[in-house]
Structure formats: C-alpha cells, structure tokens
Amino acid sequence: MRSTRLLISIVAVGSAASLGPGGCSCNSSSSGSPPAQEQNNDAASDDSGEGTAEAGAEAAASSSGSSGGSSSGTGSSSGTGSSGGSGDAGITPPAVTYNVCPDNNPSNTSFASAYPLTLDSSGFADLGAGVISGSDDWFSWIAPKHDPAHVWVSYTVPTGNTTQLQLENENISSSDVGYDDSTRTTNSQTLETYFETTNGGTFYSDISSNGSACTSFDYYVDALFCTDQYEDNDYETTGNESGPAAIAFQTTAYSAPTTWATATANFSATINDLDPDFYSFVSPLHDPMSATVTYTEPTNETATLNIEVDNAATSDQGYDDSSRSTNSQTLNVVWEGNAQATYILDVQSGGSSSHGVCSSYTVALNGLWCTDEYEDNDTEDAAVTLPDTSSTPTTATISSLDPDYYIIPNPSTNGSCTVVYTVATTSTQQLNLEVDSSGSQSDINYDDSPTMTSTTATTATWTLTVNWTSDDSPEYLDVTASAKECTTYTITCTSN
C-alpha cells in the first residue's frame, strides 16, 4: 500500500451536491449545469488543482454515512472483467469517510464533460464521489508515460441493497481499453482494470450504477504502478514512440596475459505483460557476447519472462523462452557480436494470472563474454603472431562462435604445438587444432581426437598436438571449438 497519495474529495453536506468540471458545488437542477457559486456554499475540495474551496475537505472529515452507504469499505471482491485482476487490491480506500450522496444531477455525466484529474508525481490520484442509475460519473486524466495503468473503484452498500457499479475505461477515441462489471457477492466490492497507456495520452473512466439511490464510491488511478528509469523503452525502433533505452558498458583495459579487457553492464528494471522493454548497446569487439536476465515470481504467479537479442536490422541473434518451473528463473543468450555494432535486448512478460503483476528483473550484459588478449583474431587475415611459448605457455579463450588464428613462430624449422584445455565432465566441448599454409585447400596436420591427461569427478583435461617439418612451410595455427561454452586453453609451441 502506498504510504502517501493524492487525496481528492467531492463532498455534499445538507443539500444535494454535484461535481462539475470547475470543481464547484452545484444544486440539483434538471439541466445539470452548475449555477454560480455562492460565497457561503460548501464547495468541493480537489487537491488536483481543479477545486477552489477548503470547507468541503473539513466537512468530509466529520460527515456521516450517506443513503448509498459509505465508500470506505474494504473492497473484498476483485474484478474479473476484460482487464480485471488482483493487482493492487490490497490498497485500502482513504481514511476519510466521504459523504458524497445524494449526487442526483452531477455535471460530469458524459465523455465530453468528464471531470479532469491531475495525477501526482508518482502517477496517482484518488477521489470520492457518488453515482445513480442513468447519471454516470466520468473522469479523465493524462498519462505521464507509455506504461501500464491500474484503475479501480471500491464501494460498499448496506445489507439488502442490490445496487451494483460498473467501471469502464476509454481512450481519446472513445474506444474501450478495459472494464470490470463483476457481480457483487458481498456488501463491499472492488472493480479493477489494467491497460496500457500512451505517453501524454488522455484516458477516461465511466462509473455507472444500476441503483436508483446514490451510491458512494472511491475512485483510484495508478498510472505508474509498473515503471522504471528506462521508460519509455517500449519499441525496438524509434518512431512516434520512444525506442530502446541506451545502455553503456563499463570497461577495463587489457593487461596481458592474466587480466583481459572487460565490458559489462548490470541493472534492474520492472516489466508487465502489457509493456515490453527494449535496450540497445554497442559491441566492443568481434567477440561473443552474453545477455542474462534473472527474475523471481511469487508462489502461484504464472508470469513467465522471455528474452531475445536482435541486431540493428532486427534480425534475431538468439533467444531464451524457457519455461519457469520454480519461483526464480535465469534466461541467457550468447551470440557473436561484430565490432562496434548495435544490438537490442528485448525483454517480455506473458501468461501472468492478471495484468496487475509487476515483475522485477535484473540484467547482466557482457560485451566481452569470451575474449582474450589476441582478439580480434577470428580469420587468417587477422591472425596474430604467437609469442615464444617454449618455456611459458600462453593462455586464450574460445567458443564455437569465435575461432582463433595464430601465425606460427619459427615455421622454417621442424616443430610442434600443443593445446591443453579443461572442461566439466558433463560438457560436450571439444577443441580442434590445425596447422596449415596460406591459401591451402588442405591442412598440414590436425588433431581432433584429444587425449585426456587428467580428470576428477567434475572436470577432465584434454591435450591436442600437431607437428610439422620445415618442408611443410606452415604459416597458421587454427583453434576451433564445437560448443558455444567459453573454454580456456593454453598453447605451447616448440621447434627443433
């Protein structure tokens, strides 16, 4: 429950009162037009900036229950309409008991005459009002972001009263964006709706009743119940709406041979079924990258997240839509990035028990998920010369996404190179070592049948060896991998 919220009250004391666009206190004239306000009238109090008098708020604190019943009930029944759900139903009505009935002839009885509300800085507003059959109450407000909104109504009627209220929301085109007409089964009822807004768009709520007696209700808007600092990042490309949120990598420089360059970004955000999130970032090297999203859902919540990575042309580079079998889930995508290319992470939520679920998640981006000091050595044209490894092996990393090419030292003599690597016993990773000459159609020597040198219950160490003679004219040493996993290996080359 929010600890603070904007309070808007509409109060009638003694004679009938109605709410007009100017927040005035009006009599029950048949036309519904607000008369001129008299100096001593009890006017409606509206903290959204529409009202002008203070006496009404003071009267609300001391007023008694109306003929329609107090609107301060607990709202034990949640809505099941087209966009209904449990969501924030735990938020209780205002502490003040509103005496807003009778409200026999309000002036905000249509879409065109909807009473405008001003949301507070957190996107919230609430008010108390009254409604009777044939004279709906309409309210409007402007959405601060392209985000999911939660709009709900709570009301309570006396025992034996058969009155039921309905809540419908519309956009500026008068199109329905969410409604709740759930049947009331107890004295108190909460009608709930969730829908996606547009940045700066105007939205309307229509509260109607089937009862001839005025029924008091509390009306709530939470237009930012699931937002974060990266909104509005709801589209993959930039058009009329905002595009992906730009994420910058935190980087470190090379410090060969034990500390290699890093490029990472870690952040948290929120998501709802109605509102996907997109993030863009730039690849540092022609190297494998990874995107990891972790989230946890409450017990019995059915929401599941999925992620996809696209390039700037929106071509899929990889995705993870694994089903969640426990409360927590980690999703991961690994792909080969091109140097200085833009990539987009798409995070989406689906299948929640209601649109009122706001899921928190964390993102870990690794722009150099599998790199070393010799990158970018992904082709023969980009091959790098191996240092003297006869006494001290050199260390590198590899993935099936990213082969490594080296220029052989001392190719004019007989020699050999050995690669040693360790993988988990459950891994399918296998490296291949090959020596060849420039432009040759066949290799001089290769080894793809490793000999295991040591093992434990959890790891196995394998060795590859290739040999050549001075007559072979070798130029390049190629290392490739069979699996995406990032594997560390060492190279030792000797000549004789």
C-alpha positions as CSV (number, residue, x, y, z in Angstrom):
1,M,0.0,0.0,0.0
2,R,1.2,3.5,-0.8
3,S,2.2,5.5,2.2
4,T,1.2,8.7,0.6
5,R,-1.2,9.6,-2.2
6,L,-3.0,12.5,-3.7
7,L,-6.4,12.9,-2.0
8,I,-9.3,14.4,-3.9
9,S,-12.6,14.6,-2.2
10,I,-16.0,15.6,-3.5
11,V,-18.4,16.5,-0.7
12,A,-22.1,17.3,-0.3
13,V,-23.4,18.5,3.0
14,G,-27.1,19.0,3.6
15,S,-28.4,19.9,0.2
16,A,-27.5,17.8,-2.9
17,A,-24.1,18.5,-4.5
18,S,-22.6,17.6,-7.8
19,L,-19.2,17.8,-9.3
20,G,-18.6,19.9,-12.4
21,P,-15.5,20.5,-14.5
22,G,-14.7,23.5,-12.4
23,G,-15.0,21.6,-9.1
24,C,-18.0,23.7,-7.9
25,S,-20.8,22.8,-5.5
26,C,-24.0,22.7,-7.6
27,N,-27.7,22.2,-6.9
28,S,-30.0,19.6,-8.4
29,S,-31.2,21.5,-11.3
30,S,-32.7,19.4,-14.1
31,S,-30.3,20.8,-16.7
32,G,-27.2,19.6,-14.7
33,S,-25.4,22.9,-15.4
34,P,-23.5,24.3,-12.5
35,P,-25.0,27.6,-11.1
36,A,-22.9,30.5,-10.0
37,Q,-21.1,29.6,-6.7
38,E,-22.4,31.5,-3.7
39,Q,-20.0,32.8,-1.2
40,N,-21.1,30.6,1.7
41,N,-21.6,27.4,-0.2
42,D,-19.8,24.2,0.8
43,A,-17.6,23.7,-2.3
44,A,-15.9,20.5,-3.4
45,S,-12.2,20.1,-2.4
46,D,-10.0,18.9,-5.2
47,D,-6.3,18.6,-4.5
48,S,-5.6,18.0,-8.1
49,G,-5.8,21.7,-8.7
50,E,-9.4,21.9,-10.1
51,G,-11.2,22.9,-6.9
52,T,-11.1,26.3,-5.2
53,A,-12.6,25.9,-1.7
54,E,-11.3,24.4,1.5
55,A,-14.5,24.0,3.5
56,G,-15.5,20.8,1.8
57,A,-12.4,18.9,2.9
58,E,-13.1,19.8,6.5
59,A,-16.7,18.8,6.2
60,A,-15.7,15.4,4.8
61,A,-13.8,14.5,7.9
62,S,-16.9,14.9,10.1
63,S,-19.7,13.8,7.7
64,S,-21.8,10.7,8.4
65,G,-22.8,7.9,6.0
66,S,-24.9,8.6,3.0
67,S,-28.0,6.9,1.7
68,G,-25.8,4.9,-0.6
69,G,-23.6,3.6,2.1
70,S,-20.0,4.6,3.0
71,S,-17.3,4.2,0.3
72,S,-14.7,3.3,2.9
73,G,-15.3,-0.5,2.6
74,T,-12.5,-3.0,2.1
75,G,-13.4,-4.0,-1.4
76,S,-13.1,-7.7,-0.8
77,S,-14.2,-8.8,-4.3
78,S,-11.8,-8.2,-7.1
79,G,-12.8,-7.6,-10.7
80,T,-12.9,-10.2,-13.4
81,G,-13.8,-8.1,-16.4
82,S,-11.8,-7.9,-19.6
83,S,-8.8,-6.4,-17.9
84,G,-9.6,-7.3,-14.3
85,G,-7.2,-8.9,-11.8
86,S,-6.0,-8.9,-8.3
87,G,-3.1,-6.4,-8.7
88,D,-3.1,-3.7,-6.1
89,A,-6.4,-4.7,-4.5
90,G,-4.7,-4.5,-1.1
91,I,-4.7,-0.7,-1.3
92,T,-7.4,0.5,1.1
93,P,-9.7,3.4,0.5
94,P,-8.9,6.8,2.1
95,A,-9.2,7.0,5.8
96,V,-11.8,9.8,5.5
97,T,-15.4,8.6,5.1
98,Y,-16.8,10.5,2.2
99,N,-20.3,11.8,2.4
100,V,-20.9,12.4,-1.3
101,C,-24.5,11.4,-1.7
102,P,-27.0,12.4,-2.8
103,D,-25.4,13.1,-6.2
104,N,-28.6,13.2,-8.2
105,N,-27.5,15.5,-11.0
106,P,-23.8,15.8,-11.5
107,S,-22.4,17.7,-14.4
108,N,-19.7,15.1,-15.3
109,T,-22.2,12.7,-16.8
110,S,-20.6,12.1,-20.3
111,F,-17.3,11.6,-22.1
112,A,-17.3,15.2,-23.2
113,S,-17.9,16.6,-19.7
114,A,-15.5,14.2,-17.9
115,Y,-14.0,15.8,-14.8
116,P,-10.2,16.3,-15.3
117,L,-7.9,14.9,-12.6
118,T,-4.3,15.8,-12.1
119,L,-2.0,12.9,-11.2
120,D,0.6,13.5,-8.6
121,S,4.4,13.0,-9.3
122,S,4.0,9.2,-8.7
123,G,1.2,8.9,-11.2
124,F,-1.5,8.5,-8.6
125,A,-4.9,10.1,-7.8
126,D,-8.0,9.1,-5.8
127,L,-11.3,10.7,-5.0
128,G,-14.7,10.0,-3.5
129,A,-17.9,10.5,-5.5
130,G,-21.5,9.3,-5.8
131,V,-23.5,7.8,-8.7
132,I,-27.0,6.8,-9.5
133,S,-28.6,4.9,-12.4
134,G,-28.9,6.9,-15.6
135,S,-26.4,9.5,-14.4
136,D,-22.9,8.2,-14.8
137,D,-19.8,9.7,-13.4
138,W,-16.9,10.4,-15.9
139,F,-13.3,11.3,-15.0
140,S,-10.3,12.0,-17.2
141,W,-6.5,12.2,-16.7
142,I,-3.3,12.4,-18.8
143,A,-0.8,9.5,-18.7
144,P,2.8,10.6,-17.9
145,K,4.4,7.6,-19.7
146,H,3.7,4.8,-22.2
147,D,3.1,2.5,-19.2
148,P,0.5,0.1,-17.7
149,A,-2.1,1.8,-15.6
150,H,-4.2,0.4,-12.8
151,V,-7.7,2.0,-12.4
152,W,-10.1,0.7,-9.8
153,V,-13.3,1.6,-7.9
154,S,-14.2,0.5,-4.3
155,Y,-17.7,0.8,-2.9
156,T,-19.9,-0.6,-0.1
157,V,-23.7,-0.8,0.1
158,P,-26.0,-1.6,3.1
159,T,-27.2,-5.2,3.6
160,G,-30.0,-6.0,1.3
161,N,-29.1,-3.3,-1.2
162,T,-29.0,-4.8,-4.8
163,T,-27.0,-1.9,-6.3
164,Q,-24.0,-2.8,-8.5
165,L,-21.5,-0.5,-10.1
166,Q,-19.5,-0.9,-13.3
167,L,-16.2,0.6,-14.4
168,E,-15.1,1.2,-18.0
169,N,-12.1,3.0,-19.3
170,E,-11.7,4.6,-22.7
171,N,-9.0,6.3,-24.7
172,I,-9.3,9.7,-26.5
173,S,-11.1,7.9,-29.4
174,S,-13.8,6.6,-27.1
175,S,-12.5,3.1,-27.6
176,D,-12.8,0.7,-24.7
177,V,-9.4,-0.1,-23.1
178,G,-10.6,-2.1,-20.0
179,Y,-13.7,-2.7,-18.0
180,D,-15.0,-4.6,-15.0
181,D,-18.6,-5.4,-14.5
182,S,-18.1,-8.2,-11.9
183,T,-21.1,-9.3,-9.9
184,R,-21.0,-8.2,-6.3
185,T,-21.3,-11.1,-3.8
186,T,-20.7,-9.2,-0.6
187,N,-21.6,-5.7,0.7
188,S,-18.2,-4.4,-0.5
189,Q,-16.7,-4.7,-4.0
190,T,-13.6,-3.6,-5.8
191,L,-13.7,-3.2,-9.6
192,E,-10.3,-3.4,-11.2
193,T,-8.9,-2.7,-14.7
194,Y,-5.4,-2.7,-16.2
195,F,-4.5,-1.3,-19.5
196,E,-1.5,0.2,-21.5
197,T,-1.5,4.0,-21.8
198,T,0.4,6.2,-24.2
199,N,2.8,9.0,-23.2
200,G,0.7,12.2,-22.9
201,G,-2.5,10.4,-23.8
202,T,-5.8,11.3,-22.2
203,F,-7.9,8.5,-20.7
204,Y,-11.4,8.4,-19.4
205,S,-13.3,6.4,-16.8
206,D,-17.0,5.8,-16.7
207,I,-18.6,4.7,-13.4
208,S,-22.2,3.6,-13.8
209,S,-24.8,2.2,-11.4
210,N,-28.0,0.1,-11.7
211,G,-29.4,1.6,-8.5
212,S,-31.9,4.4,-8.2
213,A,-30.3,5.5,-4.8
214,C,-27.0,7.3,-4.8
215,T,-24.0,5.0,-4.1
216,S,-20.8,6.4,-2.8
217,F,-17.5,5.1,-4.2
218,D,-13.8,5.6,-4.1
219,Y,-12.0,6.0,-7.5
220,Y,-8.3,5.4,-7.9
221,V,-5.7,5.8,-10.7
222,D,-2.2,4.5,-10.5
223,A,-0.7,5.3,-14.0
224,L,2.8,4.3,-13.0
225,F,2.3,1.1,-11.0
226,C,5.0,-0.7,-13.0
227,T,7.6,1.7,-14.3
228,D,11.3,2.2,-14.0
229,Q,14.0,4.7,-15.0
230,Y,14.3,3.3,-18.5
231,E,10.8,4.0,-19.7
232,D,9.5,4.8,-22.3
233,N,11.5,1.9,-23.9
234,D,8.6,0.0,-25.3
235,Y,9.6,-0.2,-29.0
236,E,12.6,-1.8,-30.8
237,T,12.8,1.1,-33.3
238,T,12.4,4.8,-32.8
239,G,9.2,6.2,-34.4
240,N,6.3,8.0,-32.9
241,E,7.1,6.4,-29.6
242,S,10.4,6.1,-27.8
243,G,12.9,3.4,-28.9
244,P,15.3,1.2,-26.9
245,A,17.0,2.6,-23.8
246,A,20.7,3.0,-24.4
247,I,23.0,1.0,-22.1
248,A,26.7,1.8,-21.9
249,F,29.3,-0.8,-21.0
250,Q,31.6,-0.3,-18.1
251,T,35.1,-1.3,-19.5
252,T,38.6,-2.1,-18.4
253,A,41.7,-2.1,-20.5
254,Y,43.9,-5.1,-21.5
255,S,46.5,-6.2,-19.1
256,A,48.0,-9.3,-20.7
257,P,48.4,-12.1,-20.1
258,T,46.4,-12.6,-16.9
259,T,43.8,-9.8,-16.9
260,W,41.9,-9.3,-20.1
261,A,39.6,-6.4,-21.2
262,T,36.1,-6.4,-19.7
263,A,32.9,-4.7,-20.9
264,T,29.9,-5.3,-18.6
265,A,26.6,-3.6,-17.7
266,N,24.3,-4.6,-14.8
267,F,21.0,-3.0,-13.9
268,S,17.5,-3.7,-12.6
269,A,14.1,-2.9,-14.1
270,T,10.4,-3.9,-14.0
271,I,8.0,-5.3,-16.5
272,N,4.3,-6.1,-17.0
273,D,2.6,-8.3,-19.6
274,L,1.3,-5.1,-21.3
275,D,4.6,-3.4,-21.6
276,P,7.8,-4.9,-23.2
277,D,11.2,-3.5,-22.6
278,F,14.0,-2.8,-25.1
279,Y,17.6,-1.9,-24.5
280,S,20.4,-1.1,-27.0
281,F,24.2,-1.4,-26.6
282,V,27.3,-1.4,-28.8
283,S,29.6,-4.4,-29.2
284,P,33.3,-3.6,-28.3
285,L,34.9,-6.3,-30.4
286,H,34.1,-9.1,-32.9
287,D,33.7,-11.4,-30.0
288,P,31.0,-13.5,-28.3
289,M,28.6,-11.5,-26.1
290,S,26.0,-12.6,-23.5
291,A,22.8,-11.3,-22.1
292,T,21.4,-12.7,-18.8
293,V,18.0,-11.9,-17.2
294,T,17.1,-13.2,-13.8
295,Y,13.7,-12.8,-12.1
296,T,11.6,-14.2,-9.3
297,E,7.8,-14.5,-9.1
298,P,5.6,-15.0,-6.0
299,T,4.3,-18.5,-5.4
300,N,1.3,-19.4,-7.6
301,E,2.1,-16.5,-10.0
302,T,2.1,-17.7,-13.6
303,A,4.0,-14.9,-15.3
304,T,7.0,-16.0,-17.4
305,L,9.6,-13.8,-18.9
306,N,11.4,-14.4,-22.2
307,I,14.3,-12.6,-23.9
308,E,15.6,-12.1,-27.5
309,V,18.6,-10.3,-28.9
310,D,18.4,-8.7,-32.3
311,N,20.9,-6.8,-34.4
312,A,20.3,-3.2,-35.7
313,A,18.4,-4.7,-38.7
314,T,16.1,-6.5,-36.1
315,S,17.4,-9.9,-37.2
316,D,17.3,-12.5,-34.3
317,Q,20.7,-13.3,-32.8
318,G,19.3,-15.7,-30.2
319,Y,16.5,-16.1,-27.7
320,D,15.5,-17.9,-24.5
321,D,11.9,-18.6,-23.7
322,S,12.5,-21.4,-21.3
323,S,9.5,-22.3,-19.1
324,R,9.8,-21.4,-15.4
325,S,9.4,-24.4,-13.1
326,T,10.4,-22.7,-9.8
327,N,9.8,-19.2,-8.4
328,S,13.1,-18.0,-9.9
329,Q,14.4,-18.3,-13.4
330,T,17.6,-17.2,-15.3
331,L,17.4,-16.7,-19.1
332,N,20.6,-16.4,-21.2
333,V,21.5,-15.7,-24.8
334,V,25.0,-15.9,-26.2
335,W,25.9,-14.7,-29.7
336,E,28.8,-13.4,-31.8
337,G,29.0,-9.6,-31.9
338,N,30.5,-7.6,-34.7
339,A,32.9,-4.8,-33.6
340,Q,31.1,-1.5,-32.9
341,A,27.7,-3.0,-34.0
342,T,24.5,-2.1,-32.2
343,Y,22.4,-4.9,-30.6
344,I,19.0,-4.8,-28.9
345,L,17.8,-6.8,-25.9
346,D,14.0,-7.4,-25.9
347,V,12.5,-8.5,-22.5
348,Q,8.8,-9.5,-22.5
349,S,6.4,-10.9,-19.9
350,G,3.5,-13.2,-20.6
351,G,1.0,-15.6,-19.1
352,S,0.5,-13.8,-15.8
353,S,-2.5,-14.5,-13.6
354,S,-3.6,-10.9,-14.2
355,H,-2.2,-7.8,-15.9
356,G,-1.7,-6.4,-12.4
357,V,1.5,-8.3,-11.9
358,C,4.6,-6.2,-12.0
359,S,7.8,-8.3,-12.2
360,S,11.2,-7.1,-11.1
361,Y,14.2,-8.4,-13.0
362,T,18.0,-7.9,-13.3
363,V,20.0,-7.7,-16.4
364,A,23.7,-8.7,-16.8
365,L,25.3,-7.8,-20.2
366,N,28.8,-9.0,-21.0
367,G,30.2,-7.4,-24.2
368,L,33.4,-9.5,-24.0
369,W,31.9,-12.7,-22.7
370,C,34.7,-14.8,-24.2
371,T,37.7,-12.8,-25.1
372,D,41.5,-12.7,-24.7
373,E,44.5,-10.5,-25.4
374,Y,44.8,-11.8,-29.0
375,E,41.4,-10.7,-30.3
376,D,40.2,-9.9,-32.9
377,N,42.0,-12.9,-34.5
378,D,38.9,-14.6,-36.0
379,T,40.3,-15.1,-39.5
380,E,43.6,-15.9,-41.2
381,D,43.7,-12.3,-42.4
382,A,43.5,-11.2,-38.7
383,A,45.9,-13.8,-37.3
384,V,48.3,-12.7,-34.6
385,T,51.8,-13.9,-34.0
386,L,52.2,-16.3,-31.1
387,P,54.9,-15.2,-28.6
388,D,57.7,-17.6,-27.6
389,T,55.8,-20.2,-25.7
390,S,58.6,-22.8,-25.4
391,S,59.1,-22.1,-21.7
392,T,55.9,-20.4,-20.8
393,P,52.6,-21.4,-22.4
394,T,50.2,-18.6,-23.5
395,T,46.5,-18.6,-22.4
396,A,43.5,-17.8,-24.5
397,T,39.7,-18.5,-24.7
398,I,37.5,-19.9,-27.4
399,S,33.9,-20.7,-28.3
400,S,32.3,-22.3,-31.3
401,L,31.1,-18.8,-32.2
402,D,34.7,-17.4,-32.4
403,P,37.7,-19.3,-33.9
404,D,41.2,-18.3,-33.2
405,Y,44.1,-17.9,-35.7
406,Y,47.8,-17.6,-35.0
407,I,50.9,-17.0,-37.0
408,I,53.3,-19.9,-36.2
409,P,56.7,-18.8,-34.8
410,N,59.8,-20.2,-36.5
411,P,58.0,-22.0,-39.3
412,S,61.2,-22.7,-41.1
413,T,62.2,-25.4,-38.6
414,N,60.6,-28.7,-37.6
415,G,58.2,-28.0,-34.7
416,S,55.0,-28.8,-32.9
417,C,52.2,-27.1,-30.9
418,T,50.2,-28.5,-28.1
419,V,46.8,-27.2,-26.8
420,V,45.6,-28.2,-23.3
421,Y,42.1,-27.4,-22.0
422,T,39.8,-28.5,-19.2
423,V,36.0,-28.9,-19.3
424,A,33.3,-30.2,-17.0
425,T,32.7,-33.9,-17.3
426,T,29.2,-33.1,-18.4
427,S,30.4,-30.8,-21.2
428,T,30.3,-31.7,-24.8
429,Q,33.0,-29.2,-25.7
430,Q,35.8,-30.4,-27.9
431,L,38.6,-28.3,-29.5
432,N,40.3,-28.9,-32.8
433,L,43.9,-27.9,-33.6
434,E,45.1,-27.5,-37.1
435,V,48.2,-26.2,-38.9
436,D,48.1,-25.0,-42.5
437,S,49.7,-22.7,-45.0
438,S,48.2,-19.6,-46.6
439,G,45.5,-20.3,-49.2
440,S,46.0,-24.1,-48.9
441,Q,43.0,-26.3,-49.6
442,S,44.1,-28.9,-47.1
443,D,45.7,-28.8,-43.7
444,I,49.3,-29.8,-43.0
445,N,48.4,-31.5,-39.8
446,Y,45.5,-31.5,-37.3
447,D,44.3,-33.2,-34.1
448,D,40.6,-33.5,-33.2
449,S,41.0,-36.7,-31.1
450,P,42.1,-35.4,-27.8
451,T,43.9,-37.5,-25.3
452,M,42.8,-37.0,-21.7
453,T,45.7,-36.2,-19.4
454,S,43.8,-36.0,-16.0
455,T,40.4,-36.0,-14.6
456,T,38.4,-35.5,-11.4
457,A,34.8,-36.3,-10.6
458,T,33.8,-32.9,-12.1
459,T,36.4,-32.0,-14.7
460,A,38.5,-33.5,-17.5
461,T,41.7,-32.2,-19.0
462,W,42.5,-32.9,-22.7
463,T,45.5,-32.5,-24.9
464,L,45.8,-31.8,-28.7
465,T,49.1,-31.9,-30.6
466,V,50.1,-31.0,-34.2
467,N,53.6,-31.4,-35.8
468,W,55.2,-30.2,-39.0
469,T,58.6,-30.2,-40.8
470,S,60.5,-27.3,-42.3
471,D,59.5,-28.6,-45.8
472,D,55.8,-28.1,-45.0
473,S,56.1,-24.3,-45.0
474,P,53.4,-23.9,-42.2
475,E,52.0,-20.4,-41.6
476,Y,48.9,-20.6,-39.4
477,L,47.8,-22.4,-36.3
478,D,44.0,-22.6,-36.1
479,V,42.0,-23.4,-32.9
480,T,38.2,-24.1,-33.2
481,A,35.6,-25.3,-30.7
482,S,32.5,-27.5,-31.1
483,A,30.2,-25.9,-28.4
484,K,29.2,-22.3,-27.5
485,E,30.5,-22.5,-24.0
486,C,33.6,-20.4,-23.3
487,T,36.6,-22.6,-22.8
488,T,40.1,-21.5,-21.6
489,Y,43.1,-23.2,-23.2
490,T,46.9,-23.0,-23.2
491,I,49.3,-23.2,-26.2
492,T,52.9,-24.4,-26.1
493,C,54.9,-24.4,-29.4
494,T,58.5,-25.8,-29.7
495,S,60.9,-26.0,-32.6
496,N,63.9,-28.4,-33.2
